[in-house]
Amino acid sequence: MRILLLGSHGMLGNEFLDILSERSGFDVTEFDRDELDVRRREDVLNTIHRYTPDVVINATGYTDVDGAETNVEEAYALNAYAPKYIAEGSRDENAILVHFSTDFVFDGEKEAGYTEEDTPENPINTYGASKRRGEEYVMETNPYYYLVRISWLFGKHGKNFVYGIRQKALSGEEQLRVVTDQMGKPTYTKDLVKEVLHMLQEKAEYGIYHLTNGTPEETGISKYDLAQTTVNMLGSPVTVVPATSDMFPTKAPRPHYSALRNTRREPLRGYEQAVHEYTIEEEW
Ligand SMILES: NC(=O)c1ccc[n+]([C@@H]2O[C@H](COP(=O)([O-])OP(=O)(O)OC[C@H]3O[C@@H](n4cnc5c(N)ncnc54)[C@H](OP(=O)(O)O)[C@@H]3O)[C@@H](O)[C@H]2O)c1
């Protein structure tokens, strides 16, 4: 299978590179920002046409959620128009497009969480709105797509929430204040990449997928729960103190309820196991 991987130095892209390099049967060509600027339509199309891939994996994105509130154009360039160009190029080659989106395309008001059947009407912030536009472009341009929504992504190649908690827990701080009023589901890059590769190998049906790690309740866990789990695993004496979102104002609002429910495939393994592997078993 010929794979063209875009955004190969990001948190998710790098995980794809790691796992693909250990697998046989995949012929991978990778690009990062320095080699291909995905905002440039002609360059995107020429690259895809030159490599004639079977699969294009788009792991690029403008991921600064608060920054997107002021850098609106840049957020749309990366999260909406670039996916459109990538969808055009992959469609011309009859290639499958794997594209990643976010829980922030939803409004965050649905306590039960969101399934793949839910249509995002009112994204919670500008980042979410730009990602939603990208979703629409992908779906209307290339029929061979896996649009994979993920949330609270963590993995060894980037800064993320669990990373931050780990650093603080090990730095000797006595207390950590973490919000109890943001419910969602974490996604471990390793589990996500393996599942996407399964989907490609099994020739899963095209469409939208929510891929997140399992939580005891379908409605997800709070950020507080995730922090407490991480601290417990590290055996850190730090106290995790419950807080609310209004104590930490951010430029971009965050959703109260944004659990992505996986109804089309089994959820990825339980989040505790994933957090354990990431915080304890990975090399740091
Ligand atoms: N992180 C999360 O919690 C989360 C949650 C939900 C969905 N997602 C989605 O998952 C995907 C991957 O996220 P991530 O956390 O791995 O992001 P990331 O670490 O910020 O990586 C983004 C990648 O995009 C590349 N990039 C930026 N501008 C580019 C340009 N003009 N041309 C080509 N490449 C460019 C970056 O290159 P440089 O390394 O050179 O900057 C980097 O490799 C994104 O679509 C994101 O929206 C992430």
The ligand as an SDF file (V2000), in Angstrom:
LIG
                    3D

 48 52  0  0  0  0  0  0  0  0999 V2000
   -4.0260   17.6680   19.5110 N   0  0  0  0  0  0  0  0  0  0  0  0
   -5.2960   17.4060   19.7910 C   0  0  0  0  0  0  0  0  0  0  0  0
   -5.7100   17.3410   20.9700 O   0  0  0  0  0  0  0  0  0  0  0  0
   -6.2850   17.1630   18.6660 C   0  0  0  0  0  0  0  0  0  0  0  0
   -7.6270   16.9550   19.0120 C   0  0  0  0  0  0  0  0  0  0  0  0
   -8.5430   16.7410   17.9890 C   0  0  0  0  0  0  0  0  0  0  0  0
   -8.1410   16.7360   16.6750 C   0  0  0  0  0  0  0  0  0  0  0  0
   -6.8300   16.9650   16.3650 N   0  0  0  0  0  0  0  0  0  0  0  0
   -6.4560   16.9740   14.9430 C   0  0  0  0  0  0  0  0  0  0  0  0
   -5.4920   15.9550   14.7000 O   0  0  0  0  0  0  0  0  0  0  0  0
   -4.5880   16.3580   13.6670 C   0  0  0  0  0  0  0  0  0  0  0  0
   -3.1600   16.2240   14.1570 C   0  0  0  0  0  0  0  0  0  0  0  0
   -3.0160   17.0120   15.3370 O   0  0  0  0  0  0  0  0  0  0  0  0
   -1.6240   17.1150   16.1320 P   0  0  0  0  0  0  0  0  0  0  0  0
   -1.9600   17.3790   17.5530 O   0  0  0  0  0  0  0  0  0  0  0  0
   -0.7350   15.9930   15.7530 O   0  0  0  0  0  0  0  0  0  0  0  0
   -1.0690   18.4850   15.5140 O   0  0  0  0  0  0  0  0  0  0  0  0
    0.4120   19.1080   15.5830 P   0  0  0  0  0  0  0  0  0  0  0  0
    1.2780   18.3490   16.5030 O   0  0  0  0  0  0  0  0  0  0  0  0
    0.1990   20.5700   15.8170 O   0  0  0  0  0  0  0  0  0  0  0  0
    0.9400   18.8650   14.1120 O   0  0  0  0  0  0  0  0  0  0  0  0
    0.4350   19.5910   13.0280 C   0  0  0  0  0  0  0  0  0  0  0  0
    1.3190   19.3170   11.8450 C   0  0  0  0  0  0  0  0  0  0  0  0
    0.9120   20.1920   10.7850 O   0  0  0  0  0  0  0  0  0  0  0  0
    2.0900   20.7050   10.1930 C   0  0  0  0  0  0  0  0  0  0  0  0
    1.8420   21.9700    9.4960 N   0  0  0  0  0  0  0  0  0  0  0  0
    1.5170   23.1730   10.0290 C   0  0  0  0  0  0  0  0  0  0  0  0
    1.4080   24.0960    9.0470 N   0  0  0  0  0  0  0  0  0  0  0  0
    1.6930   23.4480    7.8850 C   0  0  0  0  0  0  0  0  0  0  0  0
    1.7570   23.8460    6.5230 C   0  0  0  0  0  0  0  0  0  0  0  0
    1.5060   25.1100    6.1520 N   0  0  0  0  0  0  0  0  0  0  0  0
    2.0620   22.9290    5.5870 N   0  0  0  0  0  0  0  0  0  0  0  0
    2.3390   21.6460    5.9460 C   0  0  0  0  0  0  0  0  0  0  0  0
    2.2860   21.1950    7.2070 N   0  0  0  0  0  0  0  0  0  0  0  0
    1.9630   22.0970    8.1680 C   0  0  0  0  0  0  0  0  0  0  0  0
    3.0200   20.9100   11.3610 C   0  0  0  0  0  0  0  0  0  0  0  0
    4.3470   21.0860   10.9140 O   0  0  0  0  0  0  0  0  0  0  0  0
    5.4880   21.6580   11.9300 P   0  0  0  0  0  0  0  0  0  0  0  0
    5.8050   20.4870   12.8230 O   0  0  0  0  0  0  0  0  0  0  0  0
    6.5900   22.0310   11.0350 O   0  0  0  0  0  0  0  0  0  0  0  0
    4.8560   22.8020   12.6380 O   0  0  0  0  0  0  0  0  0  0  0  0
    2.8010   19.5940   12.1040 C   0  0  0  0  0  0  0  0  0  0  0  0
    3.5610   18.5610   11.5200 O   0  0  0  0  0  0  0  0  0  0  0  0
   -5.0110   17.7900   13.2900 C   0  0  0  0  0  0  0  0  0  0  0  0
   -5.8780   17.7260   12.1970 O   0  0  0  0  0  0  0  0  0  0  0  0
   -5.7950   18.2590   14.5030 C   0  0  0  0  0  0  0  0  0  0  0  0
   -6.7480   19.2640   14.1680 O   0  0  0  0  0  0  0  0  0  0  0  0
   -5.8860   17.1630   17.3300 C   0  0  0  0  0  0  0  0  0  0  0  0
  1  2  1  0
  2  3  2  0
  2  4  1  0
  4  5  1  0
  4 48  2  0
  5  6  2  0
  6  7  1  0
  7  8  2  0
  8  9  1  0
  8 48  1  0
  9 10  1  0
  9 46  1  0
 10 11  1  0
 11 12  1  0
 11 44  1  0
 12 13  1  0
 13 14  1  0
 14 15  2  0
 14 16  1  0
 14 17  1  0
 17 18  1  0
 18 19  2  0
 18 20  1  0
 18 21  1  0
 21 22  1  0
 22 23  1  0
 23 24  1  0
 23 42  1  0
 24 25  1  0
 25 26  1  0
 25 36  1  0
 26 27  1  0
 26 35  1  0
 27 28  2  0
 28 29  1  0
 29 30  1  0
 29 35  2  0
 30 31  1  0
 30 32  2  0
 32 33  1  0
 33 34  2  0
 34 35  1  0
 36 37  1  0
 36 42  1  0
 37 38  1  0
 38 39  2  0
 38 40  1  0
 38 41  1  0
 42 43  1  0
 44 45  1  0
 44 46  1  0
 46 47  1  0
M  CHG  2   8   1  16  -1
M  END
$$$$
